[in-house]
């Protein structure tokens, strides 16, 4: 903005500006118009750059959301299957225990109870690494 007023005197005498510097006012107007056009071009360029950046941010957000949803779906499917399998194994163990007790087979009953106890104490979520849900991925800002 300083460049716009460089041609003017700082004296505030009673003479009009055009009398103090002949032709000064038209140079200042021309420079002012050039400055306004330059500022408008910069504004447009910045607007387009930011518009592109917002589109990139939206795209990145959509990709992250899709990845999170895929992980969620994998987790849900995994837990449904692992708990269904676990329920089936424990049900079968108790059926076998009932048969062993009915036959008064103490060794078989002890083995079946030991097996059921092992299944009970094993975490059903211990196999999570095998389904592609890995939080060891590089931090992506979340």
N, C-alpha and C positions, 0 to 999 in steps of 0.2 A: 504494500500500500504506500510505503514511503516513496517508491519510484514514481508513483502517480503525482506526488506533490513536489518533486525535486525542482521543477522549473519555476515554482512560485517563490516570491520573496516572503520572508517572515515579517516584513514590516506591515503593520496594519494602518498605513496612512490612509488618507481619505481618497486616494486615487483608486479608480477601479482597476481590477487585475489586468485587463487588456491594455491599460495605459502603462502599467508598470513593466509588462513584458509583452511586447507585440507578438502575436501568434501563439502565445503560451497557452491560451485556453483551448485552441483547437488541438494542440499536441496532447494536452492533458485528457481531452475527451477521447482522442484516438487511443491513447494508452489505457484509458479506463475501459474502453470497449474491448481492446485486446485482452486486458486482465479478466474481464467478465467472461469473454469467450473461452479463455484458457481455464478459468475456474469451472465453467459449465462442462468443458470437455473432461477435466479431471473428475468432476462429480459423476459424469456418465460412466467413465472408465471404472471408478470405484464401485458404482452401483452394479455394473455388470460383473465385476470381480466378486463382489459379495453375493450376488445372485447365484453365481456358479458355486461358490463355497457353500451356500445354504443347500443347494442341490446335492453336493457331495456329502454334507452332514446328514441329510435325509436318507441318502442311499446307504451310508455307513450304518445309520441307525436301523434301517430296515434289515440289513444283513445281520446285525447283532441280534435283533429280535428274532429273526428266522433261526439263527443258531441256538438261541436260548430255548425257543419252542421245540426244536428238534431234540435238544438235550432233555427237556421236560418230558417229551413223548417217549424217549428211550427209557428214562427213569421210570415212568408210569408202567410201561410194558414190562420192564425188568421186574419191578416189584410185584406186579400181578402174577407173572410166571413163577417167580421164586417163591412167593408165599403159597401159591397153589401147589407147587411141587412139594414144598415143606409140609403142607397140610396132608397131602397124599402119603408122603413117607411116614409121618407120625401116625396117621390112621392105620396104615399097613402094619406098623410096628405094634400098635395096640391090638390089632386083630391077631397078629402072631403071638403076642403075649397072652391073649385070652386062650388061644389054642394050646400054648405051652402049659399054662396053668390048668387047663382042662385035662391035659395028659400027665399032670403032676411032674413035669420035666423042669426041675429046679435050675439046672445049668442053662437050658435054653432061655428060661425066663430071665435069669440074671444077665445073659448076653444081650437079650432084647432090650431090657431096661438100660443097660449101659449104652447101647446104640441110641436109644431114644433120648437119653440124657445128653449124649454128644451132639445130636441134632438140635436139641433144645438150646444148648449153650453156644452153638456156632451162630455167628451173626449172619442173618440172611442178606445183609448189605455188604458182606465182605467181597463179593464178586463184582462190585461196581466198576472197577478198572477195566473189566472185560467187555463192557458195553459201550465204550467210547466216551464215557463221561469222565473227562480228565481235567481236574482243576489245576494240573501242573502246566497248563498252557500258559504262554506269556501273558502277562497282565495287559488287557486291552482297554483299560480305563474304567473298568467296573470294579 
